Amino acid sequence: MKMLSIEQELKGNVYPGRGIIIGRSADRTKAVCAYFIMGRSTNSRNRVFVEDGEGIRTQAFDPAKLSDPSLIIYAPVRVLGNKTIVTNGDQTDTIYEGMDKQMTFEQSLRSREFEPDGPNYTPRISGIMHLEGGGYNYAMSILKSNDGDPSGCSRYTFAYENPAAGEGHFIHTYMHDGDPLPSFEGEPKLVDVADDIDAYTKLLWESLNEENKVSLFVRYIDIASGAYETRIVNKNQ
């Protein structure tokens, strides 16, 4: 698979929706993940990321403007031991609870499907990072309607063992802007990952469409020790 420039992928798409990037730093020492949200409606744009324990949650920037919390208020990132879970919805909790009961990532998601927001039927995208004994692997999942038909759910899981230095995978909810919004298609995209968390955070944030971007989370985890650094950027300040 040809490696794509994450900068160009983001700059060339005004509305990829919500996106997850997981990979490994070029110096091999860090497990890297990023999650961003975008919005077209006032309700979607009225959000910020805030820290919540070892993870994060979304929160209304102006509570008075929050019209429907059902699909926009959730915990995108939670940590379960040596596993970091990142998703675009409340399936974060489903994965956390399932894996806490010794279910696999894929098994945990069997009880969920795409979001009930027809006609878009937004895909549920999820990622899991696993660090153990100096080793690192990750997996990504997408749950989609059957080409816009909500009577069927298509489930795809992609697993990456011993990821290569400087490489990551990028999955997002929508192919591009539209009405209805077309769901992501194909495998997660192979993209570049930088060594420096601040430089990578700046690159991602500045590459997202200025009008539609809402919030960005980036985390670098030391593969040997498990220690991590986090950056959060919110358009609403």
C-alpha positions as CSV (number, residue, x, y, z in Angstrom):
1,M,0.0,0.0,0.0
2,K,1.3,3.4,-0.9
3,M,1.9,5.7,2.0
4,L,-0.1,8.9,1.8
5,S,0.7,12.3,3.3
6,I,-1.7,12.9,6.2
7,E,-1.3,16.6,5.6
8,Q,-2.6,16.3,2.0
9,E,-5.3,13.8,3.0
10,L,-6.8,16.3,5.5
11,K,-6.2,19.4,3.4
12,G,-7.9,17.7,0.4
13,N,-11.1,16.8,2.2
14,V,-13.3,19.6,3.7
15,Y,-15.4,17.1,5.6
16,P,-13.9,13.6,6.6
17,G,-16.2,13.9,9.7
18,R,-14.5,12.2,12.6
19,G,-11.1,10.5,12.2
20,I,-8.8,8.1,14.0
21,I,-5.0,7.8,13.3
22,I,-3.0,5.1,15.1
23,G,0.6,4.2,14.4
24,R,4.2,4.3,15.5
25,S,6.7,7.2,15.7
26,A,9.6,7.1,13.3
27,D,12.1,6.5,16.1
28,R,10.1,3.4,17.0
29,T,9.8,4.3,20.7
30,K,6.2,5.7,20.8
31,A,2.8,4.3,20.1
32,V,0.8,7.2,18.6
33,C,-2.9,7.9,18.3
34,A,-5.0,10.9,17.3
35,Y,-8.7,11.5,17.2
36,F,-10.5,14.6,15.7
37,I,-14.1,15.7,15.4
38,M,-15.6,18.0,12.9
39,G,-19.1,19.4,12.6
40,R,-21.5,21.1,10.2
41,S,-24.4,21.9,12.5
42,T,-24.4,24.3,15.5
43,N,-25.0,21.3,17.8
44,S,-22.0,19.4,16.5
45,R,-19.7,22.4,16.6
46,N,-20.7,23.3,20.2
47,R,-18.2,20.9,21.7
48,V,-14.8,20.7,23.4
49,F,-12.6,17.8,24.5
50,V,-11.8,17.7,28.2
51,E,-9.5,15.3,30.1
52,D,-11.3,12.6,32.1
53,G,-9.0,10.4,34.1
54,E,-6.6,8.8,31.7
55,G,-9.0,9.4,28.8
56,I,-11.1,12.3,27.5
57,R,-14.8,13.1,27.0
58,T,-16.7,15.6,24.9
59,Q,-18.5,18.4,26.6
60,A,-20.8,21.2,25.4
61,F,-18.9,24.4,25.1
62,D,-22.1,26.4,25.6
63,P,-24.6,24.2,27.5
64,A,-27.5,26.6,26.5
65,K,-26.9,25.7,22.9
66,L,-26.9,21.9,23.4
67,S,-30.0,20.6,21.6
68,D,-29.4,16.8,21.4
69,P,-26.6,15.2,23.4
70,S,-27.3,11.6,22.2
71,L,-24.7,11.2,19.6
72,I,-22.2,14.0,20.4
73,I,-21.5,13.7,24.2
74,Y,-19.4,10.6,24.9
75,A,-15.9,9.4,26.0
76,P,-13.8,9.1,22.9
77,V,-10.8,7.7,24.8
78,R,-10.6,5.3,27.8
79,V,-7.7,3.3,29.1
80,L,-8.0,-0.3,30.4
81,G,-4.7,-1.5,31.8
82,N,-2.2,-1.6,29.0
83,K,-4.9,-1.0,26.4
84,T,-6.0,2.4,25.0
85,I,-9.4,2.6,23.4
86,V,-10.4,5.4,21.0
87,T,-13.7,5.7,19.1
88,N,-16.2,8.1,17.6
89,G,-19.0,7.3,20.0
90,D,-20.3,5.7,23.2
91,Q,-19.0,2.3,21.9
92,T,-15.9,3.3,23.8
93,D,-17.7,2.1,26.9
94,T,-19.0,-1.0,25.1
95,I,-15.4,-2.0,24.2
96,Y,-14.1,-1.2,27.7
97,E,-16.8,-3.2,29.4
98,G,-16.5,-6.2,27.0
99,M,-12.7,-6.4,27.2
100,D,-12.9,-6.0,30.9
101,K,-14.9,-9.3,30.8
102,Q,-12.2,-11.0,28.6
103,M,-14.0,-10.5,25.3
104,T,-12.0,-9.5,22.3
105,F,-12.2,-6.1,20.6
106,E,-14.2,-7.6,17.8
107,Q,-16.5,-9.5,20.1
108,S,-17.2,-6.4,22.2
109,L,-18.5,-4.6,19.1
110,R,-20.9,-7.3,18.1
111,S,-23.6,-5.7,20.1
112,R,-23.3,-2.4,18.2
113,E,-23.8,-1.1,14.7
114,F,-23.7,2.2,12.8
115,E,-25.3,5.3,14.3
116,P,-29.1,5.8,13.9
117,D,-28.8,9.1,12.2
118,G,-30.5,8.4,8.8
119,P,-30.0,9.2,6.0
120,N,-26.3,9.4,6.9
121,Y,-26.1,6.3,9.1
122,T,-22.7,7.5,10.3
123,P,-20.2,4.6,10.7
124,R,-18.9,3.7,14.1
125,I,-15.1,3.8,13.9
126,S,-13.0,2.4,16.7
127,G,-9.4,1.6,17.6
128,I,-7.5,-0.4,20.2
129,M,-3.8,0.0,21.1
130,H,-2.1,-2.8,23.1
131,L,1.3,-2.4,24.7
132,E,2.9,-5.3,26.5
133,G,6.4,-6.4,27.3
134,G,8.0,-3.9,25.0
135,G,5.7,-5.0,22.2
136,Y,3.0,-3.0,20.4
137,N,0.0,-3.9,18.2
138,Y,-3.2,-2.2,17.3
139,A,-6.5,-2.8,15.6
140,M,-9.2,-0.7,13.9
141,S,-12.9,-1.3,13.3
142,I,-15.7,0.2,11.2
143,L,-19.4,-0.7,11.5
144,K,-21.3,0.6,8.4
145,S,-24.8,0.4,6.9
146,N,-25.1,-1.8,3.8
147,D,-24.4,1.0,1.3
148,G,-26.9,3.2,3.0
149,D,-29.4,0.5,3.7
150,P,-30.0,0.3,7.5
151,S,-31.4,-3.2,7.3
152,G,-27.9,-4.6,7.2
153,C,-24.6,-3.9,9.0
154,S,-21.2,-4.5,7.5
155,R,-18.4,-5.1,10.0
156,Y,-14.7,-4.8,9.3
157,T,-11.7,-5.2,11.6
158,F,-8.1,-4.5,10.6
159,A,-5.3,-5.7,12.9
160,Y,-1.7,-4.5,12.8
161,E,1.1,-6.4,14.6
162,N,4.5,-4.9,15.2
163,P,3.7,-1.7,13.2
164,A,6.6,-0.2,11.2
165,A,8.4,2.9,12.3
166,G,6.9,6.2,11.0
167,E,3.8,4.5,9.8
168,G,0.2,4.8,10.9
169,H,-3.4,4.0,9.6
170,F,-6.1,6.6,9.2
171,I,-9.8,5.8,9.2
172,H,-12.6,8.4,9.1
173,T,-16.4,8.4,9.0
174,Y,-17.1,10.0,5.6
175,M,-15.5,9.8,2.2
176,H,-16.2,13.5,1.7
177,D,-18.9,16.1,2.2
178,G,-22.3,15.4,0.7
179,D,-26.0,15.0,1.4
180,P,-26.4,12.3,2.5
181,L,-22.8,11.9,3.7
182,P,-21.1,9.0,2.0
183,S,-19.5,6.4,4.4
184,F,-15.8,5.6,4.4
185,E,-14.8,2.8,2.0
186,G,-11.9,0.4,1.9
187,E,-9.0,-0.3,4.3
188,P,-7.6,2.3,6.7
189,K,-5.2,4.6,4.8
190,L,-1.5,4.2,5.3
191,V,-0.1,7.6,6.5
192,D,3.0,9.1,7.9
193,V,3.6,9.6,11.7
194,A,6.0,12.1,13.1
195,D,8.4,11.8,16.1
196,D,7.4,15.0,17.9
197,I,4.0,15.2,19.5
198,D,3.8,19.0,19.2
199,A,4.8,19.1,15.6
200,Y,2.3,16.3,14.7
201,T,-0.5,18.0,16.6
202,K,0.2,21.3,14.8
203,L,0.3,19.6,11.5
204,L,-3.0,17.8,12.0
205,W,-4.8,20.8,13.4
206,E,-3.7,23.2,10.7
207,S,-4.5,20.6,8.0
208,L,-8.2,20.2,9.1
209,N,-10.8,22.4,7.3
210,E,-10.9,25.7,9.3
211,E,-14.7,26.0,9.1
212,N,-15.6,22.5,10.1
213,K,-12.9,21.4,12.6
214,V,-14.0,21.3,16.2
215,S,-11.5,19.4,18.4
216,L,-8.3,17.3,18.3
217,F,-6.7,14.8,20.7
218,V,-3.2,13.4,20.2
219,R,-1.3,11.0,22.5
220,Y,2.2,9.5,22.4
221,I,2.8,6.5,24.6
222,D,6.3,5.3,25.4
223,I,6.3,1.6,24.3
224,A,8.9,0.6,26.9
225,S,7.4,2.3,30.0
226,G,3.8,3.1,29.2
227,A,4.3,6.7,30.1
228,Y,2.3,9.1,27.8
229,E,2.0,12.7,26.7
230,T,-1.3,14.1,25.6
231,R,-2.3,17.2,23.6
232,I,-5.8,18.6,23.2
233,V,-6.8,21.4,20.8
234,N,-10.3,22.9,20.8
235,K,-11.6,25.5,18.4
236,N,-13.9,26.8,21.1
237,Q,-11.8,28.5,23.7
